[in-house]
Amino acid sequence: MAMDESRVLCKMLYVLKKLSDDWLFSRLCHGDCADFNNSHLPLLFSIGDEGISNSKLAAKLNVSKQAASKVIKDLEEQKLVRTEKCASDARSSTIFLTDEGKQLRTHIKAQVMEMEGQYMKVLGIKNYNIAMDAMQKMIDFHEEQAKVKLN
């Protein structure tokens, strides 16, 4: 049986990433935050309203603490996050979104939800949810493989 060249996983992932990156960089509006970098989006959406430590944030995003700290510093300079020393451990800080950070997150979330709505129209809600579940399983698989590789 011949392989359908249009359905090779690495090609499909590449094309989907390229097209979604094109959408992110050309159509996603950052409001008044001209210096905001789209690569900071996962961090912005991972902080939550109750705050998070740098260690937990780095683990959640699967990046080094140093990489997370660099992004936090960038976002602090843009007044999108603030940090507070942890009362129980002076070496640790908790990261919070500022009001401006919360506004930007809400602004971007509305745009992302609009795109998700378009995906749901194209795929149907059931197939969209199946696709999201399948992507999460693929992410979980790769994260587990990375853990095995470290051990």
Disulfide bonds with the S-S distance in Angstrom:
none
